[in-house]
Amino acid sequence: MMHEDDHEGDHGTTPVTQVTVVAGQRVTDLVNQLAGTGFNAKRLGKACQIYEHMVNDSQCVKIMTLAGAMVPVGMRAILADFIRSGYVDILVSTGANLTHDVIEAVGFHHYQGSEEVNDVELHEQKTNRIFDVFMPDAAYETMEDFIKVLDFDKTMSVVDFLDYLGGEMVARLPPEGIKDSILVACHDKHIPLFCPAFTDSGLGIQLMLNHRGLKLDMFDDLSRMINRAWDLVDVGVFIIGGGVPKNYTFQSLQFSPNSARYAIQVTTDRPEPGGLSGASLSEAVSWGKVSAEAETVTVVCDATIVLPIVLAYLKDIVPANSDG
């Protein structure tokens, strides 16, 4: 059994790579050097190499699970590029990231701020803070104006609604707002976008307030996800932050005969409190969510650092499949 971070050659006989950096160096060269070091530099290098294996495995279905405030902090275009380049086959996200995706699409932006501010004053100025990123309250009002004009079947799955929403964004919103959209990228590439806690978001609340009688069938989504898990040969998961998207994906694997062949986790949480976001991938083996023979690594790092590096590595070494 291959335990997390238990890789061939890591038994005290391979010298640590002393990293060198030169002008014009390719990101792949730097990352491969990092894989020969230690600590989280090594784990980042291993994460890139495992993702490369996922992409080169023609039978591997690559699932990205997305938590955290990735769109507000500036990862929106990075995530859309992952999807458009063919590095993601299924996306499982929190509703928050989709909310902020729509906010950017309707013409509002998130702004660099500071955590060392008076939050009472920010509230009085109708400004919301996400650590050191600011967003104006008015963004929700403009998003609501867009949501109000939607005309759709009031009974459908969340996956189908989000695909519909991506199509409506293409039809109704300016090209500059949607070119880096996660929702639009999934729609264009026919990538199923699952959002198991959709009502736990500003977008979900706006839909509830402006479209009475709406019935989004989350059990249909769950059935679809588990059926996909049953049909897969190789599964690779790229977990950003944990939370509901990680659990939703892993439970679907647990209740199918398949488990993850590849697993990369990016988190800053600790395993000792028992929360899923910090739970080790080795622990997931005990549940049948990750294969005992899987290639796995956990990178204990801010995802905003890891995401651009992994994407840059893949684009440098694996030809993008941007058809569709």
C-alpha distance (Angstrom), angle and dihedral (degrees) to the residues before:
residue distance angle dihedral
M1 . . .
M2 3.80 . .
H3 3.77 109.0 .
E4 3.77 122.7 -154.6
D5 3.82 110.4 -69.4
D6 3.82 90.5 -0.5
H7 3.78 98.6 131.4
E8 3.78 131.5 165.3
G9 3.79 112.0 -88.0
D10 3.82 95.4 24.1
H11 3.81 95.1 111.1
G12 3.78 103.3 100.3
T13 3.82 97.2 -82.4
T14 3.81 102.1 90.0
P15 3.82 116.6 78.1
V16 3.79 117.2 -124.9
T17 3.79 112.3 -105.8
Q18 3.78 112.9 -113.5
V19 3.79 99.7 -141.4
T20 3.80 120.0 -128.5
V21 3.78 126.4 -166.8
V22 3.80 124.4 -160.8
A23 3.80 133.3 178.5
G24 3.79 112.7 -83.3
Q25 3.80 93.3 14.4
R26 3.81 116.4 166.0
V27 3.78 115.6 -116.7
T28 3.82 89.5 -126.9
D29 3.81 90.8 59.8
L30 3.79 92.2 50.6
V31 3.82 93.5 45.3
N32 3.80 92.6 48.6
Q33 3.78 89.1 51.8
L34 3.79 89.9 50.9
A35 3.81 88.5 54.6
G36 3.80 87.4 63.8
T37 3.81 95.1 53.8
G38 3.81 128.8 68.1
F39 3.79 143.0 -106.7
N40 3.82 116.9 31.3
A41 3.79 93.4 -29.2
K42 3.80 86.7 67.5
R43 3.80 91.4 45.2
L44 3.80 91.5 51.7
G45 3.79 89.7 51.8
K46 3.81 90.8 49.1
A47 3.81 91.0 48.1
C48 3.79 90.9 56.4
Q49 3.80 91.7 47.7
I50 3.81 93.1 48.3
Y51 3.80 90.8 49.8
E52 3.80 88.1 51.1
H53 3.81 88.3 54.5
M54 3.82 89.6 50.1
V55 3.78 92.7 52.2
N56 3.81 93.2 45.6
D57 3.82 92.3 49.0
S58 3.80 101.7 91.2
Q59 3.82 91.1 -160.3
C60 3.80 95.4 49.9
V61 3.80 119.0 107.8
K62 3.79 106.8 -153.5
I63 3.81 114.9 -143.6
M64 3.80 120.2 -169.6
T65 3.80 117.4 -163.0
L66 3.77 113.7 -161.4
A67 3.80 128.1 -161.7
G68 3.79 132.2 149.3
A69 3.80 129.3 54.4
M70 3.79 95.9 -59.8
V71 3.81 98.2 147.7
P72 3.82 97.5 47.4
V73 3.80 91.3 50.7
G74 3.82 94.3 52.5
M75 3.82 107.1 -93.2
R76 3.82 95.7 115.6
A77 3.81 96.8 102.7
I78 3.81 91.2 41.4
L79 3.81 91.2 55.4
A80 3.81 93.1 45.2
D81 3.81 88.2 50.7
F82 3.83 91.4 52.5
I83 3.81 87.6 55.4
R84 3.81 98.1 42.6
S85 3.81 92.2 46.1
G86 3.81 91.6 58.2
Y87 3.80 96.2 -110.9
V88 3.84 93.2 121.0
D89 3.83 126.3 54.4
I90 3.82 98.5 171.6
L91 3.82 127.4 21.6
V92 3.81 122.8 -158.6
S93 3.80 111.7 -173.3
T94 3.76 144.0 168.8
G95 3.79 116.2 -109.1
A96 3.79 90.7 -118.3
N97 3.79 94.3 69.0
L98 3.80 90.6 48.9
T99 3.81 90.5 48.6
H100 3.78 91.7 54.2
D101 3.80 90.1 44.0
V102 3.82 89.3 59.4
I103 3.81 90.9 44.7
E104 3.81 90.3 57.2
A105 3.80 90.0 44.9
V106 3.82 94.3 55.4
G107 3.80 90.6 54.9
F108 3.79 105.9 -90.7
H109 3.79 125.4 118.6
H110 3.76 140.9 -155.6
Y111 3.78 115.0 -120.6
Q112 3.77 136.9 -146.3
G113 3.79 109.2 -106.3
S114 3.78 137.3 147.8
E115 3.78 138.0 -99.6
E116 3.82 88.6 -138.6
V117 3.78 96.0 79.0
N118 3.77 140.3 110.0
D119 3.81 103.5 -98.0
V120 3.81 92.1 -165.7
E121 3.81 88.3 60.2
L122 3.80 90.9 46.6
H123 3.80 89.5 53.2
E124 3.79 90.8 50.3
Q125 3.82 88.7 50.5
K126 3.84 90.0 51.5
T127 3.78 91.7 -116.8
N128 3.80 124.4 138.8
R129 3.81 122.4 -148.9
I130 3.80 128.7 -146.0
F131 3.82 100.6 -175.2
D132 3.83 99.9 -69.5
V133 3.82 97.5 -10.0
F134 3.82 123.3 90.2
M135 3.80 130.6 -154.4
P136 3.83 126.9 -176.8
D137 3.80 119.6 -121.5
A138 3.80 88.9 -129.0
A139 3.80 88.8 73.0
Y140 3.81 89.4 74.3
E141 3.80 91.5 51.7
T142 3.81 92.5 53.8
M143 3.79 91.2 45.3
E144 3.80 88.5 52.5
D145 3.81 90.7 52.6
F146 3.81 88.5 56.1
I147 3.80 93.8 45.3
K148 3.82 92.0 50.8
V149 3.80 94.3 61.7
L150 3.82 95.1 53.4
D151 3.80 114.5 112.4
F152 3.79 114.5 -166.2
D153 3.78 146.0 138.0
K154 3.79 105.5 -71.3
T155 3.82 92.2 -143.5
M156 3.79 117.8 59.7
S157 3.78 140.5 108.8
V158 3.81 120.3 -80.4
V159 3.82 89.2 -117.0
D160 3.80 91.2 55.3
F161 3.80 92.2 44.9
L162 3.81 92.4 51.7
D163 3.80 90.2 49.7
Y164 3.81 88.6 50.1
L165 3.82 89.7 48.3
G166 3.80 91.3 52.8
G167 3.80 89.5 52.2
E168 3.81 92.1 49.0
M169 3.80 90.1 50.6
V170 3.81 88.4 55.7
A171 3.81 91.7 48.3
R172 3.80 99.6 42.7
L173 3.81 110.3 26.8
P174 3.82 132.0 71.4
P175 3.84 115.7 -93.1
E176 3.81 93.1 -121.0
G177 3.80 90.5 60.3
I178 3.80 97.3 49.6
K179 3.82 103.8 36.5
D180 3.82 91.8 94.0
S181 3.81 96.6 32.7
I182 3.81 119.5 135.4
L183 3.81 91.9 -153.5
V184 3.80 92.2 50.4
A185 3.81 92.7 45.8
C186 3.81 90.5 53.2
H187 3.81 90.7 47.1
D188 3.80 93.5 48.7
K189 3.81 94.0 45.6
H190 3.84 94.4 41.5
I191 3.80 90.1 -121.7
P192 3.83 113.3 159.8
L193 3.79 109.3 -120.9
F194 3.81 114.0 -157.2
C195 3.80 121.7 -166.1
P196 3.82 107.2 178.5
A197 3.83 94.4 178.6
F198 3.79 96.0 40.9
T199 3.80 94.8 142.6
D200 3.80 88.9 58.3
S201 3.80 91.8 77.2
G202 3.79 143.3 74.0
L203 3.80 89.7 -110.9
G204 3.80 91.7 54.1
I205 3.78 91.9 48.5
Q206 3.82 92.4 49.8
L207 3.80 90.0 52.2
M208 3.80 91.4 50.2
L209 3.81 92.3 49.7
N210 3.81 96.6 45.0
H211 3.80 103.1 34.4
R212 3.79 109.1 47.3
G213 3.77 115.3 -166.0
L214 3.79 92.5 31.4
K215 3.81 112.0 153.2
L216 3.79 113.6 -173.6
D217 3.80 108.7 -172.4
M218 3.82 107.6 -135.3
F219 3.81 92.0 173.0
D220 3.79 89.3 60.5
D221 3.81 87.1 55.2
L222 3.78 91.5 49.0
S223 3.79 91.7 50.1
R224 3.79 90.0 49.0
M225 3.80 92.4 50.0
I226 3.80 94.4 48.2
N227 3.81 91.3 45.9
R228 3.79 89.2 52.8
A229 3.80 89.7 49.9
W230 3.82 90.2 53.1
D231 3.79 92.1 52.6
L232 3.81 98.4 48.2
V233 3.80 125.3 106.3
D234 3.80 101.3 -168.6
V235 3.79 123.1 12.7
G236 3.78 127.1 -162.3
V237 3.79 121.8 -172.8
F238 3.80 127.3 -163.3
I239 3.79 106.7 -167.2
I240 3.79 119.1 -161.8
G241 3.79 111.6 -168.8
G242 3.80 100.4 -27.4
G243 3.80 117.6 -123.8
V244 3.81 124.8 122.4
P245 3.84 95.3 -23.7
K246 3.82 91.4 57.2
N247 3.80 93.0 46.8
Y248 3.82 93.8 45.0
T249 3.78 91.0 53.4
F250 3.79 96.3 43.0
Q251 3.81 92.9 47.3
S252 3.78 90.0 52.9
L253 3.80 88.5 54.0
Q254 3.81 91.5 44.7
F255 3.81 91.4 57.0
S256 3.78 93.7 47.9
P257 3.81 130.9 65.8
N258 3.82 90.4 -109.3
S259 3.78 131.7 80.1
A260 3.77 132.1 -173.4
R261 3.81 115.5 -72.2
Y262 3.81 90.7 -170.6
A263 3.81 127.0 27.8
I264 3.80 130.7 178.6
Q265 3.79 120.0 179.1
V266 3.81 125.9 -170.0
T267 3.78 113.4 -168.8
T268 3.79 144.1 135.6
D269 3.81 93.6 -153.8
R270 3.79 125.4 107.2
P271 3.82 125.2 -126.1
E272 3.82 97.8 -137.7
P273 3.85 98.0 82.7
G274 3.80 89.9 56.3
G275 3.80 96.2 -120.6
L276 3.77 116.9 146.2
S277 3.81 96.0 -126.1
G278 3.79 90.0 64.6
A279 3.79 97.6 35.0
S280 3.79 113.6 122.1
L281 3.77 122.2 -115.6
S282 3.79 87.4 -125.5
E283 3.81 88.0 62.2
A284 3.80 88.1 53.9
V285 3.82 88.8 60.0
S286 3.81 88.7 65.8
W287 3.82 89.1 59.1
G288 3.79 94.9 47.2
K289 3.80 91.1 -113.6
V290 3.81 94.4 115.9
S291 3.80 123.7 36.5
A292 3.80 118.4 -111.2
E293 3.82 87.1 -127.1
A294 3.80 95.4 46.3
E295 3.77 126.0 132.2
T296 3.80 102.8 -122.4
V297 3.77 141.4 168.8
T298 3.78 136.7 168.3
V299 3.79 117.1 -150.4
V300 3.80 110.7 -157.9
C301 3.78 96.6 -151.9
D302 3.79 144.0 105.0
A303 3.80 106.5 -78.6
T304 3.81 90.4 -136.2
I305 3.81 87.4 69.9
V306 3.80 97.0 42.6
L307 3.82 100.9 45.0
P308 3.84 98.2 61.6
I309 3.80 92.4 43.8
V310 3.82 94.2 50.3
L311 3.81 91.1 47.2
A312 3.81 92.5 47.4
Y313 3.81 90.0 49.8
L314 3.81 92.9 50.2
K315 3.81 93.8 46.1
D316 3.80 89.4 50.2
I317 3.79 96.3 49.8
V318 3.83 109.2 21.0
P319 3.83 119.7 54.8
A320 3.77 109.6 -119.5
N321 3.79 117.7 -116.1
S322 3.77 99.7 -146.8
D323 3.79 98.5 157.8
G324 3.80 117.5 127.2
